[in-house]
């Protein structure tokens, strides 16, 4: 193995344990495509500026293609002695091109190089995740579209509250993930910044053209302060923050899917392909996928805490602590991607038990608010009507009845304004249909919302 690329100042060999601690190649080797792309743009710019000859630049660009092919084909041996992906690429470029490879690092540092690599990589992954989120939204909307008239209990405090449409419930998650898409799209504004050319921290003496490099790499703009450019990891913190919120949304959905698939609820059945069994209880069908997604939320939130803690006291400019940014970032990307992919597949095979959901709406006084609203329509102040409805519920509980099981004579004990039309007013479908205030669960509203979501997603 050749001497270290930075070894000129050192008289002793690096301790093997230090090499292991210092190395990041096991983590950052996934950046090789981004690293090579950045190096090729750097070479093109240097040739344009006359910093190196066009012939040398062409030789090195082609050599980098060869290095990439070797990595693509698993032909490169990775070693802690070469520390990171940048040094591996440069070392193997020397094997391909000879001494001219030593010109590659002119006018840059690993500090601006790694900042560039991570930005290139994260831009691509962010765009992929945005599409994956939209694919999952489409799965939610498709399930909603098939259940536009499916009535289920809505809950507050995990107690039955008012009837809602199952489609409305699914569209609530559609809105959550829509915000996740918007957050990721907005983060691209701050991510899409080109740091190459800032060198270690102070810029370079070579006559580079950073705007040209920016154009070649397809970034929107060039970073404005060299010290900030090499020490900025806001874009990593921001991404993991957004991913954490998205995972929390997935975790909330997971909790409901787990509850709904229990025998006690029996609102849905999750396909056998997305459940597992028990090693001791033959009858078991466990929602392990949902539980794992719920559990993986903790690791992503933990990744956010890790990067925030790593960055919280770092002085300007680059510090080796920042090498710790990649593990939480890569793990977050991998975790979010697998959760979105498995849920997108799983939702295509969820069976909704419509009659069971409807039956659950018939008990628990889900129409109590409508009973009060009925009295309001008769001229009673809402707060007074609320009290009357509460007393009627208490009486019904004593009689082991629901509100619509009470006789008209029994209802008159609470108000003489109650007439026979109350039964139609507080019927299940009527209570849903009337909720057509904007954003409400009324049949017409939800049908229009499903259509709008389908149009937005292009499905």
N, C-alpha and C positions, 0 to 999 in steps of 0.2 A: 504494500500500500504506500502511496506517495506521502510526502510530508504534508502537514496540515496547511491549508491555504492561508491561514493567518499566523503560521508558526515562526516567521522570521525573527521576532523579538524574543522568542523563548529558548532557553538553554536546556531545559529538561523536558522529557516526554510527559504527556498528560497521563495522570494516574488512570488506570482502567475503570475504576469505580467512578471517577469524575467524568470520564467519557460517557459512561452509562447514564449518569445523572444529567449531564449537559445535553445529551442527544435528544432530538425530537423526531428522528426519522420514522419511528414506528407510528407516529401520529400524523406528521405533516407530509408523508409520502403521497397522500391522496391529492396534494396540491400540484402534482407534477405537470399536469396539462396547463394549469394557470401559470406556473413558473416558466414553462417553455414558451407559452404565448407571450408573456411579458418580456422575456429575453429576446425573442425574435423582433418584437416591436422596438425594443431598445437598440438592437443592431441596425434596423432599418433607419432609425433616427440618426444614429451616429454616422452612418454612411452618408446620409443626406447632408449632415453638418460638416463632413470632412474630418471627423475625429478619427475614424478608421477608413480604410479603402473600401470601395464597393466590392472588390474581389474578396477581401477578408470577410466582409459582412455576409456575402452570399455563401461562402464556404461554411461559416458558422451557422447560418440559418438552416442550411441543408444538414449540417451535422446535428443540429438540435432535432430535426425531423427523425434522424436515425436513432438518437437517444430516446425519443418518445416511442418509436416503434419497439425498441428493446424493452422499455417498461411496459408497454401495452402487451407484449408477448411474454411477460414475466421472465425476462432474460437478464435483469439487473439484480445484482446482489446488494442488499442494503446492509450497511454496517454502522455501528455507533461511532466509529472512528471518523466518519465523514459528517457526523452530527445531524445534518438536515437535508431536505430535498434540494436546496440550492447548491450545496457543495457536492452532492451526488451528481446532479446534472452537469455541473462545471467539470468535475473530475472525469466523468465519462465522455464529455465533449472533447476533453484532451486526448482520450484514447482514440476518438474518431478523427479528430482534425489535427492533432499535434500541438506544438507550442502556440499556434495562433489563437487557441482557445483561451489563453491567458489575457487576451484583449477584451473578452466578454464583459468583465466586471468594471470596465472603465466608466467613471462618472456615476457610479451608484454604490449602494451599500446593501448588505442584507437587511438593514433596517427598513429602507424604503421598498426593497424587493418583497419582503414578506408582507408588508402592508398592502402592496399591490396584489400579490397572489391571493390573499384572503378576500380582498374586495372582489376580484374577478370571480373567484369560486362562489362567494356568497351571493353575488348578483345572479349567477346562473341558478343556484339552489333556491333563491327567493322566488324567481320566476317559475320554477318547477313547483314549488309549494303553493303558489297562488293558483296555478292550474289544478293541482290536486285538491285544494280547498273548493274550487268551483265544481270539480267532479263530485265531491262529496255533497255539496249543496244540491247538485242535480239529483243525487240519490234521495236526499231528504224531500225535495219537491216532488219527485216521482211518487214516493210513498204518500205524500200529502194529497197529490192529485187523485190517487186511488181511494182516498178516504175523506172526500169533501163533505160527506153527510154522516160520517161516523161520529157519534156523540160519546163523550167520555167525561168523567168527573175532572174538573179542575181543582187544584189543591192550593191552599195556603197553610203554612205551619204543618204540612203533611196531613191535614184534615180536609175532608171533602168540603168544597166551598161553593162552586157554581159550575153548571155544565158548560163545556167548551167542545169545540170540534177537534178531533185528533189531528186533522190537517192544520188547524190553527196552532196546535202544540208543536208540530213539526216545523211550521214556519217560524216559530219563535227561535228555534235553533238555526234555521236558515238565516235569520237576521243576525244572530250572534256571529256566525261564521262569515257573514258579509262584512261585519266590522273587522274581523281578522284579516280578510282580504284587503280591506281599505288601509289597515295599519301597515301591512307589508308593502302595499303599493306606495304609501307615503314614505316609508323608510328608504325606498329606493332613491329618493331625492338626496339623502345624506350619504347613502352607500355609493352612489354613482359618481365618485370623486377620484381622480387619478393622482396618486402620491409619488409615482416614480420620478426620480430626478432630485429628490430632496436629500439623497445620500444618507449619511449617518444621522445628521441633525441640522447641518448648516448650509446645505446646498452643495454645489460643486463648482470648481473653477473652469470646467470644460464648457464650451459654447453649445450646450444642449438646447433642444427645442421641445419643451415639455408639451406645448400645445399640439405639436405634430404627433408626439407619442400618444397623447390623449385621443386624438382623432383616429389613429391607427387601431387603438384598443377599443374604441367605441364608447368611451366614457363621456359624460355630459360636460364635465368641467375639470379643471386642474386645481389641486389643493393650493391654498394661498400662503401657508406658513410652514416652513420646513420642519420646525421643532414639533409643532402640533401634528403634522402629517405622519411622522414616524412613531409618535406616542399615542395617537388617537385610537382608541378601541370602543368609542361610543357606539359605532355601528354594530359591533358584536353584542354589546350590552343591550342595545335597542332591539336587535333581532331576537335575542333569547328572551327578553321581556315580552315581546309580542307572541313568541312561541309559547311562553308560559301561560299567557291569557288564553290562547287557543287551546292548550292542553286542559286548562281549567274548564273550558266549555265542553270539551270532550269528556271530562270527568263527570260533569253534571249530567250530561246525557247518559253516560255509562251507569250512573246510579239509578236513573229512572228505568233504563232497560233491564237492569238487574231486578228491581222491584216488580216491574210489570211482568217479568217472566216467572215469578214465583207462583206457587199454587194458590197463595192467598189472593193475589191480584189476578193472575191468568189473563192479562190483557193481550199479551203477545206470545208467540213462540219463535225462538231463535233457531235457525236451521241447525241440524246436527253437524254440518260442516264447520260451524263456528262455535261449537260447544265441546266439552270433554266430559268424561265419566269419572267414576271413583274407583280406586283400587280395592275397596272393601265393600262398598254399597252398590250392588248391581243396578239399582233403579235410578241412580243419580244421573242428572244431565245438568252440568254446571256451566254458567255463563262466564267461563274463564277469560275469553277475549275481552269482555267488558270489564272484568275485574283487573286484568292486566293493563288495559288502557287507563283505568282509574289509578292504578298503582304507579304507572310510568309518569303520571303527572308530577309525582313527588320528585322524580329524578330530574325532570326538566326545570322545575322550580328550584331544585338544589343547584343545578347548573347556573341559574341566574344568580343565586347567592354567591356561588364560587367566583364568577367573573367580577361581580360588584366588589367583593372582598379583595380580590387580587388587585384591582385598579385603585382602590380607595385612597392609598397614601403614596402613590408613585410620583416622584419628582420628575421634572423634565430631564432628558427627553426619553430615549428608549432605555428600558431596563429588562434584564433577563426574565424577571417575573412574568413579563408579557408573553413569554413562550407558553404559559399556562392557559392562554386564551383558546387554544385550538381544541383541546379535549372536550370542554363543556360545549363549545360551538358545534363540533362535529357530532357529538352525542345527541345534542338537541335536534339537529337536522335529521339524523337517522331515526330518532325516536318519533318525531312528529310525522315523518314520511310514512313509517310503517303503520302508525296508528290511523292515519287518514286512509291509507290504501286498504287496510283490513276492514275498516268501517264502511268504506264505499262498497266493497264487495258484500259485506254482511247485510247491509240495508236492502239489497236487492232480493234477499231471501227471508225477510222478516214477515211472519204471518200475523195479521191483526185480527183479534177476536172481537168483531163488532158487537155482537149480541151481548157478550160478557161486559163490554164497556158500557153499553146502554143500560143493562140491568143494574150496574153499579151506580148509575145516575138516579135510580128510582128510590134509593134510600139515603138517609142522611140529610134531608131537608135542603137540598141544593136549590130549591125554588123559594126559599124563605125571603130572599131579597125581592123577588118578583111579587110575593104576597104583599110586602110593604109597598112596592111600587104601585100595585093595584089600588091600594088605599090612597096613595098620593094622587093618582088619577081621579079619585073621587073627591079630592079637595082637602085631604088630611095632610098636615105638615109632616115632612119626612121623618123627623125625629120622633114624633108621636106615632107615626105608622110603624117605625122600627120597633118601638116598645110593644105595640099591639102584636106585631108578628112574632116577637120574642115570647110573649105570653102564649100565643097560639102554639108555638113550637114546644114549649114546656108542657102544655096540656096534651099535645099529641104524643110526646114521649111517655107521659103517664099512661096514656091509653094504648100504647104500643102501636101507633098509627103514623102514617105520613100526613103532611098537610092536606094533600088532595084526597085522603081517605076520610077526612072529617066531614060530617054532614053539614048542610047549610045551617041547620039549627045550632049545631055546636059552634060554628063560626060566628053566628050572631051574638054569642056570649061575649065576643071580643069587640064587635062593631056591627051596628045595624046597617052600615053602608055596604056590607058584603052581599052580593047577589049571586045568582046562579052562574053568571058569566065568569066568575072567578076561576072555575075549574079549567076553562079553556085558556085563561090568562096564565095560569101557573103550570100548564102542561109542559112536558119536557121540550118538545120541538118548538113550542111558542116562546119559551124562555130563551132558547138559542137564537131563534129567528129575529127577535126584536133587538138583539145587540148589534145593531148596524151603525153605531157611532164609529167614526174613522178609527181603524185599527182594531175594532172589536171582532168577536167570534161569530157574528151572524153569518148565515149561509151565503148570502150575496157577497158580503165582504170577503169571506175566505175564498170563494170561487174566483173573485177578481184578483185577490192577492196571489193565488196560485198561478193564474194566467200571467200576472206581472212578473213573477219570479221566473217562470218558464221563458218569457220573452227576454228578461235580463240575462239569463244563462244561455239563451239560444237553443233551447230544447223543445 
